Amino acid sequence: MSGLMSRAVAIVVAAGKSSRLGGAIPKQFLELGGESVASRAVRAMTACPGVEGVVVVLSCDEISGPRDAALRRLDRVLEVVPGGSTRTASALAGVEAASDADVVLVHDGARPFVDAALVSAVLDATRQHGAAVPALPARDTVKRDDGAGFVAETVDRVPLRLAQTPQGARRDWMLEALRLAVASGGEITDEAQALERAGRRVALVPGDPGNVKITTPEDWSDAVRRVDGDDQPFRVGHGYDVHRFGGTGGLVLGGVLFPGEKGLLGHSDADVVLHAAMDALLGAAGLPDIGHYFPPGDPRFASADSATLAREVAGHLRASGFRIANLDLSVLAERPRIREYVGAMREAIAASFLIDAARVGLKATTLEGLGALGRGEGIACHAVALIRRAKGSA
């Protein structure tokens, strides 16, 4: 079969909007070590000697623009074509453009770290079996959700695999499979699924844990560290928040309710202490601010308990490979006096971020009557966070 499938062309699909990562620039065009993520993905594919060239698929509004031009200048880019309204349609556009290919390898433009050895392994398996996909075994115990937030069953993870790209196939097989998928109107999650639905057997090739897809802010932080060789064990961040009095609820500072005090005005519980701490931690890790994770005006966070939000932020830090070394917080307020509450606040703040209270510093100062805060119109807080990289996460 290999003699019938000698010419291999890669299709790099870079037409997505990257809604999960957020930001104005789609993730595939973010600069990573001096070049775009998509550019790295293209070069990674052409690093495999068996790949003769690459067809890049962009969204229609990128065609003829500067990003299109930059990708066309890369070595062995055969063509840049407009994609469709879905991932499936975009992949199909790329395969149709690779008209002289015998074999196609469809790769995600948000996977910039694919290794030439993996590409070669997928290509060899495709030439031998007609279609192949790299995949990793499921390492954790797998639970199936019953749809109501409870475990329906524990799934046997032994036969389960987590698919990666590039996904290869004979061009005629891939063309048929993707056309059927588009015609059916149902979006598929990857090209191998389209091949399966078309009745083709897809061989499994051992995947590479380093062949990560950039999807979330945590993925982006990991990618930046990987490219920059960031081996600094500690990172520092600063956060600030201020709210005026006028809320209908009670006053909550550092997760502690102050009985009889006027509340602060805000979409959530307006806890300036925890809000400043969250922004300091997120900033130290190079992650988006709390407005990204908990957008103002989103009804899900109306009157939200900031301690719950803080635990989620702590989870984002852990997922990015960081641990909290300490927090230092300065409350700026004419009232209330927090001295008798400091112990309880330190304990509550520590519990919110899942750390020991010994890692939390807390003090307060007045503004000596100066400005809006000095007139007692609100409360503010400055936060400084020190985080450290967890062992094995560099």
Secondary structure, DSSP 8 states (H G I E B T S, - for coil): -GGG---EEEEEEE----TTT-SSS-GGGSEETTEEHHHHHHHHHHTSTTEEEEEEEE-GGGTTSHHHHHHHTSTTEEEEEE--SSHHHHHHHHHHH-TT-SEEEEEETT-TT--HHHHHHHHHHHHHHSEEEEEEE--S-EEEE-SSSSEEEEE--TT-EEE-S-EEEEHHHHHHHHHHHHHHT---SSHHHHHHHTT---EEEE--TT-----SHHHHHHHHHHHHT---SEEEEEEEEEEEEEESS-EEETTEEETT--EE-SSS---HHHHHHHHHHHHHTT---HHHHS-TT-GGGTT--HHHHHHHHHHHHHHTTEEEEEEEEEEE-SS---GGGHHHHHHHHHHHTTS-GGGEEEEEE--TT-HHHHTTSEEEEEEEEEEEE-TT--
